[in-house]
Amino acid sequence: MNFTRRTGIKILAVVVGLGVVGLVAERHWAASRSRANSMVESRPRPELVRPRRLTVARHVQTNASLEAFEQTDLFAKVSGYLSDVRVDIGDHVKAGQVLSVIDIPEMGKELAEAKAQLESKRKALETALSEVEHHKADVTLQDATLKRQEVLFEGRAITDQTLDEVRAKTQIAKADLGVAEANQAFAAAQVELAAATVEKIKTLLGYAQIVAPFDGVVARRLVNRGDLVQAATNTRTTPLFTVQRIDIMRVFCDVPEDDVTHLRLGDPALVKPAGFEGQPYVGKVTRFSLRLDPETRNMRTEIDLPNPEERLYPGMYAQVSLDMNTHPNVMTLPAAAVGSDSGGNFVYTVTGDCITRVAVKIGLADNGNIEVTAGLADDTPVVATIKSAPPPGTLVQPPMVHKNS
């Protein structure tokens, strides 16, 4: 009985000892695990973002002015009094429409005299033509007579004197024909000159009507009925009217030197005229000057805007946004995720639990995003902010990956 009790006591002691050892070991392991967790938790936890495919472009914001697609100042070609003024500012006109009429009575008299001179010259030409025909017939007759006389002379039927007389008449007939043909040529030249004079006066009388050169709007009227207008010269440069075509507007803007290499015909443009609410007008680059202004180092660029409702007016001021060198569906990262130093451009990634530097090549920057052209795969997350990221080789906690938005 005593033996059994001692044995039980010994077993109980062993059990208790093992329990104590286990408890100590568990507490030691827990302490070790706590220290390890504390070390891991003390590491930085970077935020990662994934690349995103977007369309990027080079954007230029610039000031602009609106002008009529076509504009012309209409001057008087002839002098006289305005007998009629048919339009006023704001009137729509068609090409060829008469805007005003200049009264030139003395030119009408000149035209009548010129027509009379032309008729006289034509009659003189008809007379000259008749003379030529008459002398041609005489030459033909004299030639035939000479041939007969030469045959008779060979048969000794006529004398030398008779043959010489016939020859002399033939020469005189030919000389008379030459004079008649010269008179005809002179008369024809006189007719041409007279006809040209008539046409010149008719043309000048045509200038008595001031007509619209194209469909448009009268922007200025600087004359009134009864005004004496003078033919335009270097010293007289005041127009009668200004006509503008505004169904299409030209938007003039200047592109800075740093951006001109990216400019292409057809680049999209947003035009927001001053004072207009709502959506801007959508256009595209239509033409540019292919030269830089030596003073501003800018290149004149034009955008054509349809204006069928005529809500846009010449002289307006506008803001223009140009999208140049567009790259569709390219890999992008937030600008804060890309760094740059003497070694080039780079991003940080996490390999295992360690920060790693990866060299990349970049392209366009657009709206807070940067195009990545090489060095990175589409599914590789990178540290979201390069400036606050720990240096390469730093151990980090498992990172949080966010979508690049």
Secondary structure by P-SEA (a helix, b strand, c coil): caaaaaaaaaaaaaaaaaaaaaaaaaaaaaaaaaaaaaaaaabbbbbbbbbbbbbbbbbbbbbbbbbbcbbbbbbbccccccccccccccccccccccccccccaaaaaaaaaaaaaaaaaaaaaaaaaaaaaaaaaaaaaaaaaaaaaaaaaaaccccaaaaaaaaaaaaaaaaaaaaaaaaaaaaaaaaaaaaaaaaaaaaaaaacbbbbcccccccccccccccccccccccccccccccccccbbbbbbbbccccccccccccbbbbbcccccccccccccccccccccccccbbbbbbbbbcccccccccccbbbbbbccccccccccccccccccccccbbbbbcccbbbbbbbccccccccbbbbcccccccccccccccccccccccccbbbbbccc
